[in-house]
Amino acid sequence: MKLVTRIGGRVRDALASLDRAVGMPQGSAAVAAAVAAAGLLLAWGVSSHRNEARIKKIIQDARARREARMQLDTAALEAVEAKLLDSGKAIDAGLVLTKSAVELGKMVASREITSVALVAFFARRALTVNGALNAITETCFREALAEARLVDEHLDSGSDPKGPLFGVPVSIKDQILQEGMHTTMGSAAFAARGASGADGATMAMVRQTGAIPFVRTATPQLLMAPETASDLWGTTNNPYDGSRTCGGSSGGEAALVGALGSPLGIGTDIGGSLRIPAAFCGLTTLKVTPQRVSLAGIVAPRGPPYVDPSTGKAFGFTDAIRAVWGPIGRHPDDLEAVLASMFSPLSHKLDATAPPLLWDASAARHVSGSRLRIGVMAEGDGFFKPSAASLRAVNDTAQALRDAGHTVVEFDGKAAEVDKAAIGYLALMSADGKMRAIRSGLGGERMHSLYAKLLLASRLPRWARIALVIPLMRAAGLDRMASVVWASRAKSVQESWVEAGLREVRRSAFCRAMAEQGERLAGGPLDIVLCPAYPVPAVRHGASCDMSLASSSCFAFNYLHVPTGVIAVTRVLEGEDSLAASRGEAGRDLIGKVASASLPGSAGMPMGVQVVGRPFEDEMVLRGMRAVRAAAMASREAGGPLGDRLALPSVPTAPTAVPGCL
């Protein structure tokens, strides 16, 4: 208060001096200054109002555009459905609904079903479930049905299928360039841009599988949240419980695939954006080694000066923590269909910077009777305790793998420095300070409330962190929160270089630990490491604002730049959905309290495990995921706790009276 009084006195003295200097009556300068200030304030208010009106109109226009396209696509779909009914080629839901995408491709290739009927079926299914999900940002049924007709003509002529997914519809995350479609990423600024004039390289690799894109799905605003919500498109719901999130940022994909509204989806991952949605929605996915994959054709959710206008390449933390794209589905075989195209000669042809490391199908194959050396890190990265359900998922999976004959040993994550990875991730991602890179893409739109706490923390001055906040937190026993506050500070170039160097040290330590601990305990280097996919089941809407660091089990492996996959293995059981099941996290700090609050009412929600490998051994990770699935299925057949078939999501099923869904 005294400081404010002193400042006020000095301002008055300065204005009085100005009056005397220009020979004006006393107080005239103050009046002039007040008028000028009022004018500036008024101008700011008018500008702010105009900007809000502009953003509001962009959102209204984008939603109207989506609705208009959906109406045209639905009309075209209805016409096709009528012809399918007349010809007797409409598809029975029981025939295809739970089939893998690869199985559907075989059914199309054998002419058991037509591609047109399959696309029509899933287009109708997607529309049906979307009312409960709000996952769709744009439909392209007319284009998809036209492509499906060409597929059927090709196969009816006796020609061979062009890829394992030839004629199979797939959904696409609203970040991937697709001809004729808009790429909004939940942002008004990007929604205002026109549709893409051509497919990007990523879409070309998806099409090489033979797949047909038929719908695009929602993301959080500018992709940096572990749940899917934006002012542009609203909130996307979990297919198992509408009060919970589907995860993010590939949440729309997971919601639609999890609700059986799409056979397979394509998303991206820079901090768990494929794996968190897969864990929340009972699916499987694989985040590949980032140095092995091309990002050409993936739109960076950034603006100047963080993006090269000629290439669209993003700068900043995207070099320190590299993103990837990849598939999300219900079966490991579906993942491989996409991965084989991702690591094909076409990738290097379209992007010369992509290493010409081709997919090795033999290394990804799991043969019955083959044995893997598996390390188990049941407590995860050590930053956040897994809930009782998450811990059981890992331990029961480990036991099922032992029963299947694999060598399973404990893996010491602390010795591998995994416990430092989540904080290292945060340190690199926040290096620019005040979330500048993320805010660069806003184009005048306000940041979504999901980012409120992160933005507040990012703006905290360094002196306040050192002198006030961190000491108070440590005195209160909130050491984890204190480490987050310090790591999220803006950093000098030197500090950023040090953090990047530490990442390489820890990456080497992790790989070395897999080799050394495996030699000591398993008779050879570990093939994979098993750990929690996420510490708790899908959380309530809005909870991620307070618990971003609960995603530490995913952050760690983005930071280490190693391949890792998620596969659903079980459900939350009765008794595992109480605060007591949080294993002490509920009373630890705000992160633990909010995360633990998601447990009540979570019985029946999917739970998965994470399979981690060494850099460039993506095939081994997929092989490990196949081993997990085989062990889980064997456990189910033997009456064990794993592999019990996940209940279908509680969203409306396609009514039998709807043409194409008989």
N, C-alpha and C positions, 0 to 999 in steps of 0.2 A: 504494500500500500504506500509506504514511504517512497518507494522507487517511482510509482505512478505519479505521486504528488510532485516529486522533483522534476520529472519529465514534463508534466503539465506546466510547471513554473517556467521552465526553460523555453517552451513553445510560446508562452505569453510574452516573455522578455524579447524573443526574436521578432515577434509580430510588432511589438511596440517600437523596436529599433527600426524596422522597415517603415513604419509610419513616419518616424522622424527623418529618415534618410530621403524619402520622396516628398516630404512636406505635406503629407495628407493629415486630416484630422485624426485624433487618436481613436483607434479602433477600426479605422477603415480597412487596413490590411487584413484584420481578422475577419471582417465581413466579407471581403473579397475572397479570402481563403475558404470561408464557409460556403460561399456561393459556388466556388470552383469545385469544392469537395462534393457538394450536393449535385452539381452537374455531372461529375464523374460517376457518382453513385447511381444517378438516374440513367445515365448511358449504359452502365453495367447492367442495371436491372432490365432495361429494354433489350439489350443484346442477349441476356440470359433467357428472357421470355421468348425471344425469336428463335433461339437455339432449341429450347424445349419444344416449341411448336414444330420446328423443322424435324427433330428426332421423332416426335409423335406421328407426323405425317409419313415419314419413312416407314415406321412400324406398321401403320395402317395400310400403306400401299403394299408392303411385303405380304401381309396377311391376306389382303384382297387378291394379290397375285397368286398366292398358294391356293386359295379357295377356288378361283377361276380355273386354274389348271386342273385341280382335283375334280371339278365338275365335268370338264371336258374329258378327262381321263376316265371318269366313272361312266359317262355316257358311252364311250368307246368300249369299255369293259362289258357293259350290259349287252351291247350288240354282239360281242364275241361269245358271251355266255349263252345267249339265245341260240346261236348257231351250234355251240357245243351240245346243248340239250337236244336239239333237233337231230344231230348226227350221232348221238349216243356216246360222245367222247368226253363228256364231263367227268371229272375226277372225284372219286370217293375219298373223303377226308381220311378215313382209316388207312387208305392205301399209301398215302404220302406224308401225312402230317408229322410223323415222328421219324421219318427216314433221314439219314445223313444226306448232305448235298451230293457226295460222291455216289451214293446209292441212287439218288434221283437222276444223276447224269447217266448211270447205266440203264435206268428204266427208259429214259428218253432215247438213248442209243439203240436199245433193243426194240424200240417202237411199242413197248408196253403202254406208254403214255406219249402224248405229243407235247412238244415244248409250248405250243400255244395254250393247251389245256393247263399245263403246269404253271405258266406265268399268270394265266387268268385266275387260277386257284389261289395263288399266294397274293395276288393283287387284291382279291376280295377279302382274303384272310387279314391282310395288313389293314385294310379299311375297317374291318370289323373290330379288331383289337385296339386300333388307335384311339377310339373313343375313350378307353380306360387309361391309355398310356400317354397320349400326346407326344408321340415320338417322331412323327413325320413332318419334315419341313418342305418337301416338294415331291410330287409324284411324276413318274415318266412312263405311265402304262402304255400310252399309244406307241411310243418309241420301242418299248420292250416287246409289245405284241408284234410289231412289225419285224423286229429282229427274230422273234420266235418263229414267225412264218418262214423266214429264210432258213432257219435251222431245220425245220420240218421238211422243206423242199429239198435241202441238201441231203438229209438222211433218207428221204423217200426215193431219191435218185440212186441209192445204193452206195453213196460215198461214205467214207469213214468219219466218225466224229472228230471235231477239231478241239481236243482238250478234254480233260476228265469231267469238266462241269458244262459241257456243251449243251446249251439250251436250258440251263438252270438259272432261275432268277436270284440275284443277290442284292442286298441293300448296301448303301454307300454313305459313309459319314460326310456330313456337310462341311468338309474341309478339302475335299479331293476334287480337282478340276475334271469336269465332265461336260462334254459338248451340249450346249443348249440349256444347261442348268446353272442356277445361282449358287455361289459359295458364300454363305453368310457368317458361319461360325458364331451364331447367336449375337451378332453385332449389327447395329443399325448402320454403321459406317460401311460395312461390307455388303449389307443388304441393298444399299443404294447403288452399288455397282451393277453393271449389266451382266447378262449370262455369259458363260464361257463360250468362246468361239470354236474351241476344239478340246478333245480329250487331252489330259496331261499324260506324262509318261507312266505314272502309277496306274491310271485307268487303262492304259494300253496293256500293262502287264496283267491286270485283272481280266481284261477281255481275252488275253491269250489263253486263259484256262477254258474259254468257251462260255463263261458266265455272262448273263444278261442283267445289267443294272435296271432296277424297276422302281426304286424309291430312295430318297435321301433322308437322313435322320439327324436329330437334334444334338446340339452340344451346349455346354454352358457358354456364357459370354467370353469370347476370346480364349476358351479352352483350358484355362488354368485353375479349374475347381474340380474336386472329386465328386461332385454331383451335377446334374444337368438341369439348369434353370437360366433363363434370360428374360429381359424385358421384351425382347423381340418375339420369342416363341412361347414363353411361359415355362412351366415346370413339367418335366417328364417323370412318370411314375414307375415304380418297380412292378414287374408283372406278378409277383407273388403277394405283394401288399402295397396298395396304392398310397398308404401313408408314409411309405419309405422311398428313399431315392434308388434309382437304378445305377448310381455311380456316375463317374465322368472321367475324362471328357467324352469318351465314346459311348455315353450313356444311352443315346437314342438307339444305337446299334444293338446294345445288349438287351434293352427293353423289348425291341421288336423281335429279335432272334429268340430271346427267352420266352416270349409269348407265342412262339411258333408262328409268327407273322412273316418270317423270312427264313429261308434255309441256312443262310450264311451271311455274315456281314464283313465289311472292311472298315477298319478304324486306324487310329494312330495312338502313340504312347510316348510321353516324355517324362511322366512321373506317376505311372500306374494307370494311364488313361484307357488302356485295353484291359489290364488285369483287375482293377477294382470293379469295373462293371461286370466282368466275367464272374468274379467272386460273388458279387451281390445278386446276380441273376441266374446262377447255376449253370454256367457255360465253361468253355475252354478257349484258351488263346495262347499265343506265343509272341513275346517281344524278342525280336532277333538282335543279334550283335549290331549295334548302330553303324560301325565302320564298314559293314558289309552291304548295306542297303542304300539305294538311291532315294532321295526325297524329291526328285523332280516330279512336278505335278501335284505336290502338296502345298497348299497356300499357307504362308506364314502369317499368323494373326498379329501383325505388327505394322507400324507406319514409319514414316521418316523420323529420325535418320537410321532406323534399325533395319531397313530393307533396301536392297539394291533395286531401283525402279526398273532396270532393264531385264533382270532375271527373276526378281521376286525372292531372291535368297535373303534369309534373315541373318542379322549379325547378333553379337552379344552372347548371352548365356546359351544360345542354341549351338554354339561351338563347344562350350565347356560341357554341357549336358545335351547330347544329341537325341533328337526324336527318331522314331521309326514308324513305319506303317505296317499293318498286318491284319490277319483274319481273326474273326471271333465267331465261334460256332458251337456245335454240340458234340463233335467227334474229332479226335486227332487226325483222322484221315482227311477230313475237310480242310484242316489247316495245311496239310502237306500239299494239297492240290494248288493252293495259292503260293505257298513257299517255293515250290518247284519253279513257278513262273517268276517269282520275285528274284530268284537266283539262277536265271537262265541267260543265254547269250543276248536276249532282247534287252535285258537290263543294262548291260554294258554298251550295247548299240545305241540306246536312247540317251544314256548318260555316261560319257567316257570317264567320269570321275568315279563311277561305281566299280569296285574291284571285280574282275572276271572270275569269281569263285562260284562255281556251279553247285547246285544242290546235289548231294550224294544220297540217293534214295536208299541204297544198301545200308548206309550208316544210321539211317533213321528207322530202319525196320526192326520191330521187336519180334523175335522168333521164340515160340514157346520152348521153354527149357533153357534159354540163354540167361546168363547171370550178370547182374550189374553190381558195382560197388557203390553204395549209397550212404552219404552222410546225412544225419538228421539234426537239424537245428530247431528243436521243438519250441523253444522260447523266442524264436525269430531273431531279429537284429539286436534285441536287448534294450531298445529304446522305449518300447511300449509292450507291456505284457499281453499276450493273447488271452482271450476269454476262455472259459472252460470248453466251449464248443470248438473253438479254433484249435486249442491244444489237443483235444481229443481227435479232431480230424487228422492232425499230423501224426499223433502216436498210433492211432488205429491204422492209418495208411502204412506206417512203418512196419507194424506187426503183420499186416497183410502181405507186404513185400517180403518179409522174412519167411512167412509161410509159403510163399511162392518160390523160395530157394535163393533169393538175392542176399548178398552180404550187406547188412545194414548196421552201421556203427554211429555213435554220437559224434557230431561235428562241433568243435569249439569255435563259435563265431567270434568270440572276443579275441582269441589268438589270431584270427584272420582279420581283425580290425573292422569287422562288419558293424560293430556297435558305434563306430564313428562315422559311418557312411551317411546316415540320415541328416546329421548336422552338417556334414560336408556338402551334401546336396543343397541344403538351404543356403549355405554360405555362398555357393556359386550362383544359385538362381537369384539371389538378392543383391549381388555385388554392385549393380548400377544405382541402387538406392531409390526409395520412394516409388518402386514398381514402375520405373520410367519406361522400360521396354514394353510392358504389358499395356500401360496407359497410352503409348504411342499409337495404338490401333483403335482407340476409342472414337476419334473423329468428332469430338464434342459430346458424345453420349456419356452419361454418368456411369461410374463403375457399379456393377450389381452389388447388392447387399452381401452376397456370398464373400466378397473380398474386403468387407469393411474392417475386420480385425487385422487382416494382413496389411492393408493400406495404413492403418493407424500405427502398427508396429514398425512398418518401413519408414515412416516419417519421424520417428522418435530420434531426436538429436543424439549424437554420440556421447556428449557430456552427460546427458540425462540418463543414458544407459549405464554409464560408468559410475556416476556419483549418486544416483538415486534408485533407479528401477532394479538393477541387478543386485545391489547390496540388500535391498528390502526383500527381494524374492529369496535370496539365499538365507537370510535371517528367518524367513518363514518356512524354510525347508523346501522351497519350490525350485530345486536345483535344475530340474529338466526345463522348466519355463525360463529360467535364467539363461540356460545355454541357448535356447531358441532366440531370446531377445538379443544376445550378443552376436550370434551367427547371422542374424538378419540385418545387421548394420550395413550401411553403404561402405564400400571398400576402395582403397586406393589401387592404382595399377599394380603396385608392388604386392599388396595384400591379395589381390586377385590371382597374380602369378603364383604366389605361395599356395593358395588354395588349390589351384589347378595342378600344381606339382604334388601336393599331398594326395590328391585323387589318384594320380598314377602310382604313387607309393602304396596306397591301400589296395589298388587294383592288383598290383603284383603280389601283395601280401595275401590276398584272397586266393589267387591262383596257386601260390606256393603252399598255402595251408591245405588246399584240396589235394595236392600231391603228397605233401609230407604226412599229414594226418592219415591219408589213405594208405600210404606205405606202412605206417606204424600199426594201424588198427585193422586194415582190410586186405593187406597183402598186395596192394598196388594203388595207384592214384585213384581217387574217387571219380566216378563218372558223373554223378550229379549230387546236388544237395537238396534235401527236402525241408521245407519250412512253411510257416503260415502264409496264406495268400493275403489275409487281412485279419486284424486282431479281433474284430467283432463282425456280426452279420450286418446286412444293409441297415444304415442308420435312418433316423427320421429326417424328413425334409428340413433343410435349413441347419442341421447340426454341424455340417462340415465347416461352417464359418468359424467355429471354435475348436476344431479338432483336425486341422489339416495334417499335423504331425503324427496323427494316428496312422497315416499312410506310410509311415517310415519303412515298413517291410517291403513296400514297392519302391520308394525313393532310393533305398540302398542300392538296388541293382541297376537303376538308371544311372546312378552316380558311378558305379563300378564298370559300366558299359559291358555287362555280360548278358548273355541270352537267358531268358527266364520265361517259363510258362505257368499258367494257372489252369487247374482242372477241378471241377466240382466233384466231391466224393461223398457228401453226406448232408444231413439237415440238422438244425438246432433241435435238440431233444427237450422234452419237458424237464424242468429243473435246471436247464442250462440258460434259461431266459430270465434269470433274476439278477439283482445287483450283486449278490454274493458270488455269482459266476464270473464277475469281473476280475477276481483274484487280486483284490487290493487296489485296482486302478480307480475305482469309484471315489475313493477319498484322497487320492494323491494330489491332483491339481485340476485346473479347469479342463484340460485336454481329457484326462481320465474320467472326470465327472460326466462330461457331455457324451463321451463315447459309451460309457457304461449305461447311461440313460437309454441307450438304444436297445438294451437287452430285454427288458420286460415286453412281452408280447411277440417275441421273435421266434418262438417255437415253430418249426416247420420251414424256416428260411434256409436257403442253400448255404453250405459251407464248403470251401475249397482248400486246396493246398497249392503251394508254389514249388516248381521244379527249376533249379538253377544249375547252369553249367559254366564252363570256361569260355572265354572269348572265341568266336568263330566255330564253336562246336554246337551250332544250332540243331544239327541233326541228332546229336546225342541227347539234347534236351527233349526233342520230340519222341525219341525212343524211350526215354525215361517216363514221359507222360503216357505213352502207350503201355508201359509196364505197370504204371499206377492204375490205369483203367482196367487192365486185365486182372490185377490183384484185387481191385475193388469188386469186379464182377464175380470173381471166384469167392470172395468173402460173402457176397450176397447169396450165391448159390449154396454156400455152406451154412447159411443162417447167421453169418457174422454181422457186425455193426455197420460195415461199409457196403456201398453199392446198392443200397435200397433205392429203388427207382424214385427219383424226385417227383413229387406230385406236380401235375401240370399247373401252370400259373392260374390264379383265380381271376382271369379276365374272361370276357364273354367268348365262348367258342363259336366257330362259324356255324350258324344254324343250318340244319340239314335241308331246309326248304330253299336255301339260296342257290341258284344255278351255279355250277362250278364247284360247289362244296357239298356234294351229295353224300 
